[in-house]
Amino acid sequence: MATVDLVMPKMGESIMEATILKWHKNPGDTVKMDETVLEIATDKVDSEVPSTAAGVITEILYNVNDVVPIGTVIARIKTGADEGVATQQPQPAQPQPAVAEAPKPQPQSQPQAAKPAPSVNGNRFYSPLVLNIAAQEGVSMAELETIPGTGNEGRVTKKDILQYVSDKKSGRVATAAPAAPAREMVIPVEKVEQRSVAAPAAISGNVEIIEMDRMRKLIADHMVRSKHTSPHVTSFTEADVTNLVMWREKVKKEFEKRERTKITFTPLFIEAIVRCIKKFPLINSSVDGDRIIVKKDINIGMATALPSGNLIVPVIRNADQLNLVGLAKQVNGLADNARNNKLKPEDIADGTFTLTNVGTFGSLMGTPIINQPQVAILAVGAIKKRPVVVETPHGDSIAIRHMMYLSMSYDHRIVDGSLGATFLTAVANELENFNPNREI
């Protein structure tokens, strides 16, 4: 018989950790191949983790509500379930340092938030994120060495250093001879303030207090982190989408009857975006330190509102390889699965560019926040009829046209205003020049 390690699966480029929601199996339970062992949650989606082998669960290494880095061993399965494996281990005990067996553990995560950190030394490892925050806050290496770490093997996590900065600002810790004067705090002030504001007595008046649910907390953290990571610039333009609107109105009944799916505006927008990404590939990239990673795959994320009011971004993979019918089916299928909580981890992973439709709720335009680690996000507003000047070979005239504002936020580290505005204008031109005689 052999022992198989069950590890926390990788669920996307920007997802480094997941929270355990529920164990479906206990030590000593028999498990089949692909049978659900536990449920996990990230800031994007809840998912089930299946067994990678048939056998008996011998160890469960993490508790419910533990935050676990991807690639970390979370349970062990002994194959040969017919022989039966008795276990006396309670579920679950203190996690063993199984992370040493996991590929590429993420130092900024914290599987055991309450576990005391081991003593530090001069060879202590710090993640690039922690070092970046330290540099911006004027936290010297000497101070870093004094910060208790709650991550794997006592490593300092993002939470640890943000807490240290908050405590230092409020005078709860002594300054350990910093190598350079501390700079003004420019990291996620909202998050630090939330940690230090713990006095409900400060709340007065006729109010209702609503606790954030788990997903809203994760979304909030993701948004703050994005603003901290990328210097956002937003450009605006407008497009006359009359031809597109009239064409959709003309074909939508036939399209639904023939393809058994509705034709919405979203696949038409995605089609235009894909064409423009091929012309301006730098928009379809991410930043890794001083390197620009240009993505050859075009995977378009579409922001989708959930019944709870939260947002999720399912991804249409290889959107450039799909025709309009394929895009429509992908859009509708992912949107339905999102609303019914049926998305899989791969459905929200590896996006390279995001589209958000703020016009769905009546907004004319918006300033969207970049979905990390992407470098741009495009928002389309509500389509409204307006009188506009129409230029023709016979002169100008005023006509009632269907108009729509577009806005795009982009990472100014690598996307300058010229590229951002040019790309946005190109998308608007694609929509304006839509062929009204196009075949389905």
N, C-alpha and C positions, 0 to 999 in steps of 0.2 A: 504493500500500500504506500501511497505517496501523499504528502501534504501540499495542498494548493493554496496560495495566498490570494485572497480577494482584496483588490485594491480600489481606492476611490477613483472612479473613471474620469478621464479628461473630457470636459464638456464644452470646450471652446477656447479660443486663443486668449481671451481676456479673463477667463474664469480660473482662479488659482485655488479655490477652496469651496467646500460645500458643507452645509449643516445637516446632521443626521436628524431626521424627523421621527422615524419609527423603525424598529426592528421587527421583521415578520418571523424571524427564526431565533431560537435560543441555542446555547451550547447543548449538544447532544441530539439536536433535531436533524432528521434526514432531509436532504435537499436534492432536487433534481437539477439537471442541466437547464439553464435559462429560467429557472424558477426565481421569483422575486424574493430577495433576502432582506432588503431594507428600502426605505424611502428617504430621499435626500432633497435638499433645496439649495438653489443658488440665488443670486440676485435677479436671475432671468426666468427660471423655470423650476418647478418641482418635478422629480423624476423617480422612477424605480430602478434599483440596481439588481440585475439578475445574477444568478450564480454562474460561475465560469467552469464549474465541474459538478459531477454528481457524487454525493458522498454524505458525510456527517459533519456538521459544524462542531469544531473542537474548541475554538476560541472566538470571542468577540472582544475587540480591543478598544472600542470607543462607545461612549454612552449616548443616549438621546440628547440632542441639543449641543453636542460637541461640534466644533468647527474643525474640519479636517482638510489638510492640503491634498490636492490631487496627486495620485500616484502613491499615496500612503496605504500601507496594509491595514485594513480595518477588520478583517476576520480571516480565519484559517479553516480550510475544509480538508478532511481526510477522506480520500477516495476509498472505494470498497465498502459501501454503506451496508452491504449484507452481513458483514461481520459484526457490525455494531460497535460503537466506540463510547464507552462510559466516560463521563466527565464529572468531576466534582467542583469544577470552577464555577463560581457564581457569575451571574450576568449583570454587567460586565465588571471586572476588577479594574484596578488602576492600569491604564494603558502601559504596555511595555514599550521600550524604545524601538518599536518595529519600523520606525521611519528610516532607520539605517538601511533597511532592505528595500525601501521604495525608490524608484527612479526619480531623480531630480526633485526632492522635497522642496516646498516653497517656504522660505524663511519668514515671509511676512505673515504667515498664517499662525493660528493658535489652537491646536487641538485640545490643549488642557489649560484653560484660562486661569484656573486656580492653582496650578502646580507651581511650587516655588522654583525659581531659577537656580541652576547650579552656579558655583562661584565662577567669576569671569576671569579671563586672562588676556594677554596681549594679542593672542591669535584669534580672538573672537570674530565670528563671521557676521557681516552686516549686509543686508540686501541693498541693491541700488536705490530702492524707494526710501529706505530708512536713511541712507547717506545723503540723499537729495534733500529730504526734510531737515536733516541736521545742518546741512550747509546753509539752507535758507534761513534757519532759525538761529544761526550762530552757535550751535551746540558743538563744542569741541570733542575730539576723540577721547580726551580724558573724562569728559562728562558722560559720553556714550558708555564708557567702561563701567560706570557706576549705576547705569539704569538696569534694574532687574528685568530680565526677559521672560515672557510667558510663552514664547514659541518653542518649537522643537529644539531640544538640547540647550535650552536657555537662551535662544536667540531673541533679539529685540525685534518686536513686530511694529507695524505702523501704529497700532493702538497704544503700544507702550510708549513710543516717543511722543505721540500727540498728548498722552496723559502727562508725560514728564514736562512738556512745554507748558501745558495748562497749569500744572502745579508750580512750575518755576515762575510763571507770570503772576500767580496769586501769592507768591512768597511762601509756599508750603515746602519748598526744597531749597537747600543752600546751593549757591553757584560755585562750581568747582573750578575756579581759575580758568575761564575760557580762553582759548588761544586768540580769539578775535572778539571784538565787541558784538553783542547780539544785535541782529537787525530787527526792524519792525516786523511784527507777525503778519505774514501774508499767506499762510497756509489756511486750510478750511476752518475759518474762525467759527462758522456755525457749529461745526462738529465739536470743537473744543468747548464752546460755550455750553453746549448741551450736556457735556460731561460735568461741568462745574456747577450748573444750575440744578440743584437738587432740593430746593426748598419750596414745597407747595404753598407755604404760608405767603409767598410773594405774590401768589395769584389771588386777585380780588375781583369783586364785581359780579355781575350776572353772567356767568360763563358756563360752558360745558367743556369738560376735559375729555379728549378722545385719545386713547393710546394708539400709537402707530402699530399696525400689524407688521409681521416679520418682513413681508415683501416690500412694504412702504419704507421701512428702515433701510433695507438693502438698496432700494432705488435712490433714496436720499443720499446714502453714502456714495453710490456710483456717480450721481450727478455732481456732488461736491468734488469728488476726485477728478472728474473730467475737467471741471473749471480750473482746478489746481494744476492739472497736467498740461492742458493746451491753452495757449493765448487765443481766445476766440475773436474772430472777425466775422461780421455778417453783412452780406451784400443783398440787394433787392433788385427785382425787375418785375415787369408785368408782361403778360402774353395774351394775345387775342386768340382764344381757343374756340371760336365759333364753328369752324369746320369740324373740329374734333367732336364738339357737343352735338352738332347736327347729324354727323355720321353715326355716332353711338345711338342716338334716338331712332335713327332709321333702321338699324340692324339688330337692336337688342333682343327683339322678340324672336327673330329668325335664329339669332346666335344661340339663345337659350334653348330653343326647340331642337336645334341640330346638335349642339355640343353638351346639352344637359347641364349647363352651368351659366351663370350670369356674366355679362360683360360690364365691368365697372370701369371707372376712370383709372384706377390704380395700375392695371397692367399696361395701359396706354402711356401713363407717366413713366413707368419702369422701362418700357421699350425706348422712349426718348432718352432717358438717362443712360442706358446701356450704349446707345449709339455715340453719345458724347464722351463717355468714359474711354471708348476706343480711340477717340481723337485726342483726349487729354489723360493719358494713363496715370499721371502723377496723382490725380485725384483719388485713385484706387490704391492707396498705399497706407503704410503705418510708419511710426518712428521708433527706432530702437537705439537709444543713446544718440550717437552721432551718425547713425546709419538710417537711410531711407529704404524701406522694404516695399518695393512696387509689386503688387499682387497681380499675377497673370489671370487668376480666376476672378470672375465678376460675380460676386454673391451679394445680392441686394436685400438688405433688411427693410422690413416695413413695420413701422410702429403701429401697434394694435391696442385699442382700449379694451380692457377687461370689464366684466360686469361689476367687479369690485371697485372700479375707478382707477385701478393701477394700470400700468402700461407694460407691454412685452413686445419684443422685436423678433418675430420669426424671420427666417432667412430663406430666400429663393436662391438656391445654389445654381451656378453656371447659367445665370439668367440670359447671357448672350447666346446660349445654344438653344433657347426655346423660342418658338413662334408665339404669336399673340394668343392662340388657343391654349398652348402650354402654359403661358404666363397666367392667363385667366384662371385656369384650373389650379395652379399652384397657389395663387393669391387667395382664392376662395377656400381651398382646402386648409391652408395654414390659418386663415382667419377663423374658420369654424373650429378647428382644433384648439386654438388659443382661447376662444370663448368658452369651450367645454372642458378646459384643463386637460387636454389630451396631447399636448406637445411633448415630443421626445427631446432629449438633450441635443441631438444632432440637428433638430429643427431650429435651434437658436444659436448655433455655433458658426464661427468662421465668416461672419459678415464682413464685407469690405467697403460698403457704402450704404447709407440709410436714407430712406424716404419717409417723411411723416406728413400726414394730411391734416393740417390744423383746420382746414375748411370744413371738415366733417361736422364740427360743432359750431360752425358759423363764423369763425375767425377769418379776417381778410388776409392776415399775414402773421408770421411769428419769428422769433429768434431762437431756433432750436439749439439744444446742447449736444455736442458731439458725442457719439456712442463709441467710447474707447474700445480698442486702440485705433479706430478709424481716424481719418483726418478731415472728414467733411460729412455734413448731413443737410439734405435739401427738404424744405417745407413748401407745400402748396396750399394756397388759401382757398376760400370759398369762391366759386364761379358766380359772378354777378353780371347782369345786363346793365350796360352803361352806354350813353351816347359818346362816340369817339369820332375823331377825324380819320376818314379812310382815303388813302391816296390811290388814285387810279390814273391810267393814261389820259383820261379825259378831264382830269382835274380832281380837286379834293371835294369830299362831301362828308356830311355827318350822318352816321348810321348807328343803329342799335346793335351792339356786339356783345358777345359773351367774353368777359375779361376776367383774368385771374392773376393775382400776385404770386410771385415765387421768391423765396428767400433761401440763402444758403450760408450756414456757419461753417467756417473752416479753420484749421490749425495754422496759425500764422508762422509757426516755426518753419514750415516747408511750403505752404501755399500762400503766395503773395497775392495782393489785391488784383493784380493784372490777370493771373491765372484763375482766381476765384470768380471774378466778374466775367471773364471770357467764357468759362465753362457754364456759368449760370445763364448767360445770354444765349449760348449755343443750345441749351435745353429749351429755352423759351422759343427760339427760332424753329426747333424741331416740332414743337407743339403748334406753332402758328402755321407752319407749312404742311400740316397734315392733309393727306389726299382725301378729299370728300367723296371720291369715286372708288375708294379702295374696296377690294373684294374681301370677304371674311376669310 
